[in-house]
Amino acid sequence: MEITFHGAAQTVTGSQHLLTVNGARVLLDCGLYQGARAEAMIRNRTFLFDPAKLDAVVLSHAHIDHSGNLPSLAKKGYRGPIYATPATRDLCQHMLRDSARIQESDVEFYNRHAARRGEPANATALYTEADAQAALELFTTRPLKQSFEVVPGVVATYYEAGHMLGSAMVVLDIEDAKAGRQYRLAFSGDIGRLNMPILRDPTFLSDVDYVIMESTYGTKTHRPPEAAADEFRALVQETVARGGKIIVPAFAVGRSQEIVYHLNKMILAGEIPAIPVFVDSPLAVNASDVFKAHVELFDEETRATLLNNGGAFGFTSLRYTRSVEESKAINDQKGPLVIISASGMCESGRILHHLRNNISNPRNTVLIVSWQAPHTLGRRIADRTPEVKIFGEMYKLRAQVATINGMSGHAGCDLLIRWATALKPRAKSVFLVHGEPESSAALAESLKGEGMSGVYAPRLHETIEV
């Protein structure tokens, strides 16, 4: 078997790992690369393999950096199955269409403003909503812990990853005809955290020979979730006291529901007044409906909250906005209030309009609650860059910027080490992906210090024979 790391190698986004075994080609994930615009355009539009010759895709979860380029795959001729858990399929039904609409809308907006500036107005969308629909028609669902044949000689099983609703680790039992041997390969996807709101804890695997493992936080240990919740409460209280707006760039699926969950608990406890909370994302509205449809994936605390309080994702002062008119009307509202909007890295969508309207007011707070890829607007804001460009125009960053890393849905380095060392002594090789070079290098050193061998961070497009 050969593994070619076509994405998320020496970086975090754009998950895409190609397996070639028994004459078949299986792709693990097909995510969008998010980074410098010019580089992202080239990476996302170019496959270094023929999509029409793929035999199967196995998807770990619905986040756009793992699923977001599936429409391009279909656009370029892929017609095989896309395996996913039921919740992942249900989320992708909304997320991929939304991704296409956002790209088409942003291109239209950019071209219109470019024309006004006398610049070329010839930008094109990566893919259309029709391309997204073509990909969605290829989805085939499989539940957790139920084995299924991907291609002859390769049997897959999904296990709970605890990262987002429906997220899964993939274990592949492989009969390698050419090598004349059997072995197990695990793909961690994104590993979640312990004791987080809403989701169950991630699975600790064992009896695996080779591992493709994420390393996003290879250098950082998160604070306990309770400490992050305390900091979030204090920031909300401070901003409310000065009459400001709290702008939260958040992934529409997962992080948005978690923020709403925390705000609901604060209001119920009387820790903050029942201020308006806007979830300004049609996708987040749809995603919340998917969450409600999959309560079997919730942890016990969340199920109890749903039972006792009528819902963790809906309360009196909460408003879900779908239309453009509703979104624009939010800017006429006086603070204090909370606006939760996508995308989480501020690269597209309605969050750009809210930042443009609020980022220069010192009473406001921009709250960063997730990892920000280099060269994204979210990273520039998190780094407190004095001026940032939004839709081609410069804006002064005068709002307070607060970063709460403890709300991340990714395991910190301590849990990554614990998860990997649970694979001893059988694991022969660990391929570290989904991490910046310093994170992967730090985690590799930590795992070697724990007595693990064969730990390696592959380069982009590197092929390794197993």
C-alpha positions as CSV (number, residue, x, y, z in Angstrom):
1,M,0.0,0.0,0.0
2,E,1.1,3.5,-0.7
3,I,-0.1,6.7,1.1
4,T,0.2,10.0,-0.6
5,F,-0.4,13.1,1.6
6,H,-2.1,15.5,-0.8
7,G,-3.4,17.8,2.0
8,A,-3.0,18.8,5.6
9,A,0.7,17.9,5.4
10,Q,2.9,20.4,7.2
11,T,-0.2,22.5,7.7
12,V,-3.6,22.1,9.3
13,T,-6.3,22.5,6.6
14,G,-7.2,20.8,3.4
15,S,-7.3,17.2,4.6
16,Q,-6.7,14.8,1.7
17,H,-4.8,11.4,2.0
18,L,-4.8,9.0,-0.9
19,L,-4.4,5.3,-0.3
20,T,-3.4,3.0,-3.2
21,V,-3.8,-0.7,-2.4
22,N,-4.8,-3.9,-4.4
23,G,-5.0,-1.7,-7.5
24,A,-7.7,0.5,-5.9
25,R,-7.6,4.1,-4.8
26,V,-9.3,5.3,-1.6
27,L,-9.3,8.9,-0.6
28,L,-9.5,9.8,3.1
29,D,-11.2,13.2,3.3
30,C,-11.3,15.9,0.7
31,G,-11.2,19.2,2.5
32,L,-10.7,22.8,1.4
33,Y,-7.3,24.3,2.0
34,Q,-7.6,27.6,3.9
35,G,-4.7,30.0,3.8
36,A,-3.2,32.7,1.6
37,R,-5.7,33.4,-1.1
38,A,-3.5,32.8,-4.1
39,E,-2.1,29.6,-2.7
40,A,-5.6,28.4,-1.6
41,M,-7.0,29.0,-5.1
42,I,-4.3,26.9,-6.7
43,R,-4.5,24.0,-4.2
44,N,-8.3,23.8,-4.1
45,R,-8.6,23.9,-7.9
46,T,-5.8,21.3,-8.6
47,F,-5.9,17.6,-7.9
48,L,-2.6,15.7,-8.5
49,F,-4.6,12.6,-9.3
50,D,-7.6,11.9,-11.6
51,P,-10.8,12.1,-9.5
52,A,-12.6,10.0,-12.0
53,K,-10.2,7.1,-11.2
54,L,-10.9,7.0,-7.5
55,D,-12.8,4.0,-6.2
56,A,-14.0,5.4,-2.9
57,V,-13.9,8.3,-0.5
58,V,-14.0,7.8,3.3
59,L,-15.0,11.0,5.2
60,S,-14.0,11.5,8.8
61,H,-16.4,14.5,9.5
62,A,-18.2,17.4,8.1
63,H,-15.9,20.4,8.8
64,I,-15.1,22.2,5.6
65,D,-11.4,21.6,5.9
66,H,-12.2,17.9,5.7
67,S,-15.2,17.8,3.4
68,G,-15.3,21.1,1.6
69,N,-13.7,20.1,-1.7
70,L,-15.9,17.1,-2.4
71,P,-18.0,19.2,-4.9
72,S,-14.8,19.8,-6.9
73,L,-14.2,16.1,-6.9
74,A,-17.6,15.4,-8.3
75,K,-17.2,18.3,-10.7
76,K,-14.0,16.7,-12.1
77,G,-15.7,13.3,-12.7
78,Y,-15.8,11.3,-9.4
79,R,-18.8,9.0,-9.3
80,G,-18.0,6.5,-6.5
81,P,-19.3,6.3,-3.0
82,I,-18.6,8.9,-0.3
83,Y,-18.8,7.0,3.0
84,A,-19.8,9.0,6.1
85,T,-21.6,8.6,9.4
86,P,-25.3,9.5,9.3
87,A,-24.8,12.8,11.2
88,T,-21.9,13.8,9.0
89,R,-24.1,13.2,5.9
90,D,-26.9,15.2,7.4
91,L,-24.6,18.1,8.2
92,C,-22.9,18.0,4.8
93,Q,-26.3,18.2,3.1
94,H,-26.4,21.8,4.4
95,M,-22.7,22.6,4.7
96,L,-21.6,21.8,1.1
97,R,-24.6,23.7,-0.4
98,D,-23.8,26.6,1.9
99,S,-20.1,26.6,0.9
100,A,-21.1,26.8,-2.7
101,R,-23.6,29.6,-2.1
102,I,-21.0,31.6,-0.1
103,Q,-18.4,31.2,-2.8
104,E,-20.7,32.3,-5.5
105,S,-22.0,35.2,-3.4
106,D,-18.5,36.3,-2.4
107,V,-17.3,36.2,-6.0
108,E,-20.2,38.3,-7.1
109,F,-19.6,40.8,-4.3
110,Y,-15.9,41.0,-5.1
111,N,-16.4,41.4,-8.8
112,R,-18.9,44.2,-8.2
113,H,-16.6,46.1,-5.9
114,A,-13.6,45.4,-8.2
115,A,-15.5,46.9,-11.1
116,R,-16.2,50.0,-9.1
117,R,-12.5,50.4,-8.4
118,G,-11.7,50.0,-12.1
119,E,-10.0,46.6,-11.5
120,P,-10.6,43.3,-13.4
121,A,-13.9,41.7,-12.4
122,N,-13.2,38.2,-13.6
123,A,-13.2,36.0,-10.4
124,T,-15.0,32.7,-10.6
125,A,-16.3,30.4,-7.9
126,L,-14.4,27.2,-7.1
127,Y,-17.7,25.2,-7.6
128,T,-21.4,25.8,-7.8
129,E,-24.4,24.6,-5.8
130,A,-25.1,22.1,-8.6
131,D,-21.6,20.7,-8.0
132,A,-22.3,20.4,-4.3
133,Q,-25.6,18.5,-5.0
134,A,-23.7,16.1,-7.3
135,A,-21.4,15.3,-4.5
136,L,-24.2,14.9,-2.0
137,E,-25.9,12.3,-4.2
138,L,-22.8,10.1,-3.8
139,F,-23.0,9.9,0.1
140,T,-23.4,6.4,1.6
141,T,-23.9,6.3,5.4
142,R,-22.4,3.9,7.9
143,P,-23.0,4.1,11.7
144,L,-20.2,3.9,14.3
145,K,-18.8,0.5,15.1
146,Q,-20.3,-1.3,12.1
147,S,-17.7,-2.7,9.7
148,F,-18.1,-2.2,5.9
149,E,-16.1,-3.0,2.8
150,V,-14.7,0.0,1.1
151,V,-13.0,-1.8,-1.8
152,P,-12.0,-5.4,-2.1
153,G,-9.5,-6.2,0.7
154,V,-10.2,-3.0,2.7
155,V,-12.8,-3.1,5.5
156,A,-13.5,0.1,7.4
157,T,-15.0,0.8,10.9
158,Y,-15.9,4.2,12.3
159,Y,-15.3,5.1,16.0
160,E,-16.4,8.2,18.0
161,A,-13.9,11.0,17.6
162,G,-15.6,13.5,20.0
163,H,-14.6,16.5,17.8
164,M,-18.0,17.5,16.3
165,L,-21.4,15.9,15.8
166,G,-20.9,12.8,13.7
167,S,-17.1,13.0,13.7
168,A,-15.3,9.7,13.5
169,M,-11.9,8.0,13.5
170,V,-11.5,5.4,10.7
171,V,-9.9,2.0,11.2
172,L,-9.1,0.1,8.0
173,D,-8.5,-3.7,8.1
174,I,-6.4,-4.3,5.0
175,E,-5.5,-7.5,3.1
176,D,-2.6,-6.4,1.0
177,A,-2.6,-8.9,-1.9
178,K,0.7,-7.6,-3.4
179,A,2.5,-7.7,0.0
180,G,0.8,-11.0,1.0
181,R,0.0,-9.7,4.5
182,Q,-2.7,-8.2,6.7
183,Y,-2.5,-5.0,8.8
184,R,-4.6,-2.3,10.3
185,L,-4.4,1.4,9.5
186,A,-6.1,4.1,11.6
187,F,-6.9,7.6,10.5
188,S,-7.6,9.8,13.6
189,G,-9.5,12.5,11.7
190,D,-9.7,15.3,14.3
191,I,-9.4,14.1,17.8
192,G,-11.8,15.8,20.3
193,R,-11.4,16.5,24.0
194,L,-12.5,15.0,27.2
195,N,-15.5,16.4,29.2
196,M,-16.5,18.9,26.5
197,P,-20.1,20.2,26.3
198,I,-22.6,18.4,24.0
199,L,-20.3,15.7,22.7
200,R,-19.2,12.3,23.9
201,D,-15.5,11.7,24.6
202,P,-13.1,10.4,21.9
203,T,-12.3,6.8,21.5
204,F,-8.9,5.4,22.5
205,L,-7.9,2.9,19.8
206,S,-5.6,-0.1,20.1
207,D,-4.3,-3.0,18.0
208,V,-3.3,-0.7,15.1
209,D,-0.2,-1.1,12.9
210,Y,-0.1,2.3,11.2
211,V,-1.6,5.6,12.1
212,I,-2.4,8.9,10.3
213,M,-2.8,11.2,13.2
214,E,-3.6,14.9,13.6
215,S,-1.2,17.2,15.4
216,T,-2.9,20.6,15.5
217,Y,-2.0,21.3,19.1
218,G,1.3,19.5,19.3
219,T,2.8,22.4,21.3
220,K,-0.2,23.4,23.5
221,T,-2.1,22.0,26.4
222,H,-5.6,23.4,26.8
223,R,-6.9,24.6,30.1
224,P,-9.9,22.6,31.5
225,P,-13.2,23.4,29.7
226,E,-14.5,24.9,32.9
227,A,-11.8,27.5,32.9
228,A,-12.5,28.5,29.3
229,A,-16.2,28.8,30.2
230,D,-15.3,31.1,33.1
231,E,-13.2,33.3,30.9
232,F,-16.0,33.4,28.3
233,R,-18.5,34.5,31.0
234,A,-16.2,37.3,32.2
235,L,-15.6,38.7,28.7
236,V,-19.3,38.7,27.9
237,Q,-20.0,40.5,31.2
238,E,-17.3,43.1,30.6
239,T,-18.5,43.9,27.1
240,V,-22.2,44.0,28.2
241,A,-21.2,46.5,31.0
242,R,-19.8,48.9,28.4
243,G,-22.7,48.5,26.0
244,G,-20.7,46.8,23.3
245,K,-21.2,44.0,20.8
246,I,-19.5,40.7,21.0
247,I,-18.7,39.4,17.5
248,V,-17.8,35.7,17.5
249,P,-16.4,34.2,14.3
250,A,-17.5,30.6,14.8
251,F,-17.8,27.5,12.6
252,A,-21.5,27.2,11.9
253,V,-21.5,23.6,12.9
254,G,-20.2,22.7,16.4
255,R,-18.7,25.8,17.8
256,S,-21.8,27.9,17.2
257,Q,-23.9,25.4,19.1
258,E,-21.4,25.3,21.9
259,I,-21.4,29.1,22.3
260,V,-25.2,29.1,22.3
261,Y,-25.2,26.3,24.9
262,H,-22.9,28.4,27.2
263,L,-24.9,31.6,26.8
264,N,-28.1,29.7,27.6
265,K,-26.5,28.4,30.8
266,M,-25.4,32.0,31.8
267,I,-28.8,33.5,31.2
268,L,-30.5,30.6,33.1
269,A,-28.1,31.2,36.0
270,G,-28.7,35.0,36.0
271,E,-25.0,35.6,35.3
272,I,-25.8,37.9,32.3
273,P,-29.1,39.6,31.3
274,A,-31.1,38.1,28.5
275,I,-29.3,40.2,25.9
276,P,-30.1,39.6,22.2
277,V,-28.0,36.7,20.7
278,F,-28.0,36.5,17.0
279,V,-26.8,33.4,15.2
280,D,-26.4,34.9,11.8
281,S,-26.0,32.0,9.6
282,P,-28.6,30.0,7.7
283,L,-26.2,27.1,8.0
284,A,-26.2,27.3,11.8
285,V,-30.0,27.2,11.8
286,N,-30.0,24.1,9.7
287,A,-27.1,22.6,11.7
288,S,-29.0,23.1,15.0
289,D,-31.9,21.1,13.5
290,V,-29.4,18.3,12.7
291,F,-28.1,18.5,16.3
292,K,-31.7,18.1,17.6
293,A,-32.2,15.1,15.3
294,H,-29.1,13.2,16.6
295,V,-29.5,13.4,20.4
296,E,-28.2,9.9,20.5
297,L,-24.7,11.4,20.0
298,F,-24.9,13.8,22.9
299,D,-23.3,13.3,26.3
300,E,-25.5,12.8,29.4
301,E,-25.3,16.5,30.6
302,T,-26.6,17.9,27.3
303,R,-29.4,15.3,27.1
304,A,-30.5,16.4,30.6
305,T,-30.4,20.1,29.6
306,L,-32.6,19.4,26.6
307,L,-35.0,17.4,28.8
308,N,-35.2,19.9,31.7
309,N,-35.1,23.3,30.0
310,G,-36.8,22.7,26.7
311,G,-33.7,22.9,24.6
312,A,-30.0,23.9,24.8
313,F,-30.1,25.5,21.4
314,G,-33.1,27.8,21.8
315,F,-34.1,30.5,24.3
316,T,-36.2,33.6,24.4
317,S,-33.5,36.2,23.4
318,L,-31.9,33.9,20.8
319,R,-32.5,34.8,17.1
320,Y,-31.5,32.6,14.2
321,T,-31.3,34.7,11.0
322,R,-31.7,33.3,7.5
323,S,-32.3,36.1,5.1
324,V,-29.8,38.8,3.9
325,E,-32.3,41.4,5.1
326,E,-32.4,40.0,8.6
327,S,-28.6,39.9,8.6
328,K,-28.3,43.5,7.6
329,A,-30.8,44.6,10.2
330,I,-28.6,43.4,13.0
331,N,-26.2,46.3,12.2
332,D,-29.0,48.7,13.2
333,Q,-29.2,47.1,16.7
334,K,-27.6,48.9,19.6
335,G,-25.5,46.9,22.0
336,P,-25.1,45.0,24.2
337,L,-25.7,42.0,22.1
338,V,-23.9,38.9,20.7
339,I,-23.4,38.1,17.0
340,I,-22.3,34.5,16.2
341,S,-21.5,34.2,12.5
342,A,-19.4,32.1,10.1
343,S,-16.9,31.4,8.8
344,G,-14.7,30.6,11.8
345,M,-11.5,31.8,10.2
346,C,-13.2,35.0,8.8
347,E,-12.4,34.0,5.2
348,S,-16.0,34.1,3.8
349,G,-19.6,34.6,4.6
350,R,-21.6,37.1,6.8
351,I,-18.9,37.4,9.4
352,L,-17.0,39.7,7.0
353,H,-19.8,42.2,6.9
354,H,-20.2,42.2,10.7
355,L,-16.5,42.7,11.2
356,R,-16.5,45.5,8.6
357,N,-19.3,47.3,10.6
358,N,-18.0,46.7,14.1
359,I,-14.2,46.1,14.1
360,S,-13.3,49.8,14.6
361,N,-15.5,50.4,17.7
362,P,-13.5,50.1,20.9
363,R,-16.6,49.2,22.9
364,N,-17.0,46.0,20.9
365,T,-15.2,42.7,21.4
366,V,-14.1,40.2,18.7
367,L,-13.9,36.9,20.4
368,I,-11.7,34.2,18.8
369,V,-12.7,30.8,19.9
370,S,-10.9,28.5,17.5
371,W,-7.6,27.9,15.8
372,Q,-6.8,30.4,13.0
373,A,-4.8,29.3,10.0
374,P,-1.8,31.4,8.9
375,H,-2.6,34.2,6.4
376,T,-6.3,34.2,7.1
377,L,-8.2,37.3,8.3
378,G,-9.0,35.4,11.5
379,R,-5.3,35.0,12.2
380,R,-4.6,38.7,11.5
381,I,-7.3,39.7,13.9
382,A,-6.0,37.2,16.5
383,D,-2.5,38.7,16.1
384,R,-4.0,42.2,16.7
385,T,-2.9,43.6,13.4
386,P,-3.6,47.4,13.6
387,E,-5.3,47.4,10.2
388,V,-7.0,44.6,8.3
389,K,-8.3,44.3,4.8
390,I,-12.0,43.2,4.3
391,F,-13.4,43.0,0.8
392,G,-10.4,44.9,-0.5
393,E,-10.7,47.9,1.9
394,M,-8.6,48.6,5.0
395,Y,-10.2,49.0,8.5
396,K,-8.7,50.0,11.8
397,L,-8.8,47.3,14.4
398,R,-9.9,49.2,17.5
399,A,-12.3,46.6,19.0
400,Q,-11.0,44.5,21.9
401,V,-9.7,41.1,20.6
402,A,-9.9,38.2,23.0
403,T,-8.8,34.6,22.3
404,I,-10.1,31.7,24.3
405,N,-8.1,28.6,23.2
406,G,-9.7,26.5,25.8
407,M,-12.9,26.2,23.8
408,S,-11.1,24.4,21.0
409,G,-12.6,21.2,19.8
410,H,-9.2,19.7,19.2
411,A,-7.2,17.6,21.7
412,G,-4.3,19.4,23.3
413,C,-0.8,17.9,23.3
414,D,-1.3,16.1,26.5
415,L,-4.3,14.2,25.2
416,L,-2.7,13.6,21.8
417,I,0.3,12.0,23.6
418,R,-2.1,9.9,25.7
419,W,-4.1,8.9,22.7
420,A,-1.0,7.9,20.6
421,T,0.8,6.0,23.4
422,A,-2.4,3.9,23.9
423,L,-1.4,2.4,20.6
424,K,1.8,0.9,22.0
425,P,3.4,-1.6,21.5
426,R,1.8,-2.7,18.2
427,A,2.0,0.6,16.2
428,K,4.9,0.6,13.8
429,S,4.5,4.0,12.2
430,V,2.7,7.2,13.1
431,F,2.3,9.8,10.3
432,L,1.6,13.2,11.8
433,V,-0.6,15.5,9.7
434,H,-3.0,18.4,10.4
435,G,-0.4,20.5,12.1
436,E,2.0,23.4,11.4
437,P,5.6,22.2,11.2
438,E,6.5,23.3,14.7
439,S,3.4,21.5,16.2
440,S,4.1,18.2,14.4
441,A,7.8,18.4,15.3
442,A,7.1,19.0,18.9
443,L,4.5,16.1,19.1
444,A,7.0,13.8,17.3
445,E,9.7,14.5,19.9
446,S,7.1,13.9,22.7
447,L,6.1,10.6,21.2
448,K,9.6,9.5,20.7
449,G,10.3,10.4,24.3
450,E,7.4,8.0,25.2
451,G,9.2,5.2,23.4
452,M,7.3,5.3,20.1
453,S,9.2,4.7,16.9
454,G,8.5,5.5,13.3
455,V,7.0,8.9,14.0
456,Y,7.2,11.1,10.9
457,A,5.6,14.3,9.6
458,P,5.2,13.8,5.8
459,R,5.7,16.6,3.3
460,L,2.9,17.8,1.0
461,H,2.3,15.3,-1.9
462,E,4.9,12.9,-0.4
463,T,4.2,9.2,-1.1
464,I,5.1,6.6,1.5
465,E,5.0,2.8,0.9
466,V,3.7,0.9,3.9
